[in-house]
Amino acid sequence: MIELRHLHYFIAVAEELHFSRAAERLHISQPPLSQQIRALEDELGVKLFERTKRQVQLTEAGKVFLERSYGVLAQLEQAIAATQRIGRGEVGRLAIGFVGSATYSVLPDILSVFREQFPAVELRLHELTTQEQIQALHHKQVDVGIVRSAITEPGLSVECLLEESLVLALPETHPLCTQVKVSLRALAEESFILFPAKMGPVFYEQIINICQQAGFRPKVAQEAVQMQTIISLVAAGLGIALVPASLQNFHTSRVIYRPLQEQTPQTGLYLAWRQHDSSPVIKAFRGLARKTTQWELLPL
């Protein structure tokens, strides 16, 4: 059986056309090298070298075998490199789910750095609500998700990506815009635009609880699935909204943002993935995102 070392031995002799120099190059003694070349010729059933006391020359068969040996080693090197790239997560596909509000905070930076370091990975982006991402992860429609709550879903793991405070979004003509900070109690009679409970129950309940602790239950005028839509409805004067602070990066001249006077629980963005998915691409994405955002593992 021809082994890879036989090719290396043969190429060394073919390039040096001298057994002693070839043996020195290979860091072995000459007798074992000569034995290996004879064994290779016996395996092939042809002579690869013409040997005299003065010189060593390739036979016609040897010339053909040298050319093909170069090809074999080149293909092997390419296969090794490709395998290593796949193992490092540098090649493949990655389907990413994300809530819309992530586009105003962590997502652009993560995608920019990932694209720079892993240009051969094909990215597929899907804007989905947290609940939609949970289902998409279970059905393997996305590989990772950026969700708007610390989900505790069987089979899924999460890491905290960003924690941020809530701010008040007001139409530019609203009287409360004159205040530097707004008390939650001042919102008791206001019409709220909320994220639907069925699409994001954790975030919805957080808003409800914050208002109840201030002594009232919010009056819901409208519901909207996307944070950008909520801000657009505020701009249209249909109500007010409590939104993550990063939404202030969604610039519109008709909306004014104000911090709250009260200390309120923070809201978060989390990376979610299937617990037992060993994909190198997912591992690479998680590692890069961790470096980019310096998040810490959320205990479940």
C-alpha positions in Angstrom: 0.0 0.0 0.0 1.3 3.4 -1.0 1.4 5.8 2.0 1.7 9.5 2.1 5.3 9.3 3.4 6.2 7.4 0.2 5.2 10.4 -1.9 7.3 12.8 0.3 10.3 10.5 0.0 9.9 10.1 -3.8 9.5 13.9 -4.3 12.6 14.6 -2.3 14.7 12.2 -4.4 13.1 13.4 -7.6 13.9 17.0 -6.8 17.4 16.4 -5.5 18.3 13.6 -7.9 20.7 12.5 -5.2 19.8 10.0 -2.4 22.3 11.4 0.1 21.0 15.0 -0.3 17.4 13.8 -0.2 18.0 11.8 3.0 19.6 14.8 4.6 16.6 17.0 3.6 14.2 14.4 5.0 16.3 14.0 8.2 16.7 10.3 7.8 19.7 8.1 6.8 20.2 7.0 3.2 19.7 3.2 3.5 16.1 3.5 4.8 15.3 6.0 2.1 16.6 3.7 -0.6 14.6 0.9 0.9 11.4 3.0 0.8 11.9 4.0 -2.8 12.4 0.3 -3.8 9.3 -0.6 -1.9 7.4 2.1 -3.8 8.7 0.8 -7.1 7.7 -2.7 -6.2 4.2 -1.6 -5.2 3.8 0.3 -8.5 5.5 -2.4 -10.6 7.7 0.1 -12.5 11.1 1.8 -12.1 10.9 5.4 -11.1 14.6 6.1 -11.2 17.6 5.1 -13.3 20.5 4.7 -10.9 24.2 4.7 -11.8 27.3 5.4 -9.6 27.4 8.9 -11.0 23.8 10.0 -11.2 20.2 9.4 -10.5 17.6 10.2 -13.2 13.8 10.0 -13.4 12.4 7.4 -15.8 9.5 8.5 -18.0 7.2 6.7 -15.5 8.9 8.6 -12.7 8.3 11.9 -14.5 4.6 11.2 -14.8 4.4 10.0 -11.2 6.2 13.1 -9.9 3.6 15.4 -11.7 0.7 13.4 -10.3 2.3 13.3 -6.8 2.4 17.1 -6.8 -1.3 17.1 -7.7 -2.2 14.6 -4.9 -0.3 16.6 -2.3 -1.9 19.9 -3.5 -5.4 18.4 -3.3 -4.6 17.0 0.2 -3.4 20.4 1.4 -6.6 22.0 0.0 -8.7 19.4 1.7 -6.9 19.9 5.0 -7.3 23.7 4.8 -11.0 23.4 3.9 -11.6 21.0 6.8 -9.8 23.2 9.2 -11.8 26.3 8.1 -15.0 24.4 8.6 -13.9 23.2 12.0 -13.1 26.8 12.9 -16.5 27.9 11.7 -15.1 30.0 8.9 -17.2 28.3 6.2 -20.9 27.5 6.1 -24.3 29.2 6.6 -25.8 30.9 9.6 -29.4 31.8 9.9 -29.9 34.6 12.5 -33.2 35.6 14.0 -33.5 39.0 15.7 -36.0 41.4 17.2 -36.3 44.7 15.4 -35.0 46.7 18.3 -31.6 44.8 18.1 -30.9 46.8 14.9 -30.6 49.9 17.0 -28.1 48.5 19.5 -25.9 45.4 19.2 -26.8 43.7 15.9 -25.0 46.1 13.5 -21.6 45.8 15.4 -21.8 42.0 15.7 -22.7 41.6 12.0 -19.9 44.0 10.9 -17.2 42.2 12.9 -18.5 38.8 12.0 -18.6 39.6 8.2 -15.0 41.0 8.5 -13.6 37.9 10.2 -15.7 35.2 8.6 -16.4 36.5 5.0 -17.0 32.9 3.7 -20.0 32.3 6.0 -23.3 33.0 4.3 -25.6 35.0 6.6 -29.3 34.8 6.5 -31.2 37.3 8.6 -34.8 37.0 9.8 -36.6 39.7 11.7 -38.9 37.9 14.1 -40.5 38.4 17.5 -39.2 36.6 20.5 -42.0 34.0 20.4 -41.4 33.4 16.7 -37.7 32.9 17.2 -38.4 30.3 19.9 -40.4 28.3 17.4 -37.9 28.9 14.6 -35.1 27.6 16.8 -37.0 24.5 17.7 -37.8 23.8 14.0 -34.2 24.6 13.0 -35.3 27.5 10.8 -32.8 29.8 12.5 -29.5 28.8 14.2 -29.3 31.6 16.7 -31.7 34.3 17.8 -31.5 37.7 19.5 -34.5 37.9 21.7 -36.1 40.5 24.0 -36.3 38.5 27.2 -34.4 35.9 29.3 -36.4 33.0 28.0 -36.4 29.7 30.0 -37.3 27.4 27.2 -36.5 23.6 27.3 -33.7 22.8 24.8 -32.5 26.3 24.4 -29.7 28.3 26.1 -29.3 32.0 26.4 -26.6 34.5 27.1 -27.2 38.1 28.1 -26.2 40.4 25.4 -27.3 43.9 26.6 -29.2 45.3 29.5 -30.7 48.8 29.1 -33.2 51.0 30.9 -36.6 52.0 29.6 -37.3 55.5 28.4 -40.6 57.3 27.6 -41.4 58.0 24.0 -43.7 61.0 23.6 -45.2 62.9 20.6 -43.2 66.1 20.2 -46.3 68.2 21.1 -47.0 66.4 24.3 -46.9 68.6 27.5 -44.6 66.2 29.3 -41.9 66.9 26.8 -41.0 70.0 28.8 -39.9 67.9 31.7 -36.3 66.7 32.0 -37.5 63.4 33.7 -41.0 62.1 33.8 -42.7 60.3 36.7 -44.6 57.2 35.9 -47.5 58.5 38.0 -47.9 61.3 35.4 -48.8 58.6 32.8 -51.9 57.2 34.6 -54.4 58.8 32.2 -52.3 58.4 29.1 -53.0 56.1 26.1 -50.3 53.5 25.7 -49.0 51.8 22.6 -47.8 48.4 23.7 -46.1 45.3 22.3 -48.7 42.5 22.1 -48.7 40.1 25.1 -48.9 37.0 22.9 -45.9 38.0 20.9 -43.6 39.0 23.8 -45.2 38.1 27.1 -42.1 38.8 29.3 -41.6 42.4 27.9 -45.4 43.0 28.0 -45.7 42.0 31.6 -42.7 44.1 32.5 -44.4 47.2 31.2 -47.7 46.3 33.0 -45.9 45.6 36.3 -44.0 48.9 36.2 -47.2 50.8 35.7 -49.0 48.9 38.4 -46.3 49.6 40.9 -46.9 53.3 40.1 -50.5 52.8 41.0 -52.3 52.3 37.7 -52.9 49.9 34.8 -52.0 51.3 31.4 -54.8 52.2 29.0 -53.9 50.4 25.8 -54.8 52.5 22.7 -52.9 50.4 20.2 -50.7 47.4 19.9 -47.8 47.0 17.5 -45.4 44.0 16.8 -42.3 46.0 15.8 -40.7 48.6 18.0 -40.2 50.8 15.0 -44.0 50.7 14.4 -44.6 51.7 18.0 -42.4 54.7 17.6 -44.1 55.6 14.4 -47.5 55.5 16.1 -46.2 57.7 18.9 -45.0 60.1 16.2 -48.5 60.1 14.8 -49.9 61.2 18.2 -51.8 58.0 18.9 -50.3 57.5 22.3 -47.1 57.2 24.4 -44.8 54.2 24.9 -42.2 52.8 27.2 -39.4 51.5 25.0 -35.7 50.3 25.4 -33.3 53.1 25.6 -31.5 52.0 22.4 -34.7 52.9 20.4 -33.5 56.5 20.8 -31.2 55.6 17.9 -34.3 55.4 15.7 -34.4 59.1 14.9 -37.6 60.9 14.1 -38.2 64.6 14.6 -41.7 64.0 15.9 -40.8 61.9 18.9 -39.2 63.1 22.1 -37.5 60.6 24.5 -37.4 61.3 28.2 -35.9 59.2 31.1 -38.1 58.1 34.0 -37.8 59.5 37.5 -38.3 56.1 39.1 -35.8 53.3 39.2 -37.3 50.6 37.0 -36.1 47.0 36.1 -33.9 46.9 33.0 -34.9 45.2 29.8 -32.4 43.0 27.9 -31.4 41.5 24.7 -30.3 37.9 24.8 -28.7 35.5 22.3 -30.5 32.1 22.1 -29.5 28.9 20.5 -30.2 25.1 20.7 -28.4 23.6 23.7 -26.9 20.6 21.9 -26.1 22.2 18.6 -22.4 21.7 18.0 -22.1 23.6 14.8 -18.7 25.3 14.5 -20.3 28.3 12.8 -22.6 28.9 15.7 -19.7 28.4 18.2 -17.7 31.0 16.2 -20.6 33.4 16.1 -21.1 33.1 19.9 -17.5 33.6 20.6 -17.2 36.7 18.4 -20.4 38.2 19.8 -19.1 37.6 23.3 -15.9 39.5 22.5 -17.9 42.3 20.7 -20.4 42.9 23.5 -18.6 41.4 26.5 -21.7 39.6 27.7 -21.8 37.1 30.6 -23.5 33.8 30.7 -27.0 33.9 32.1 -27.6 31.2 34.7 -30.7 29.1 34.0 
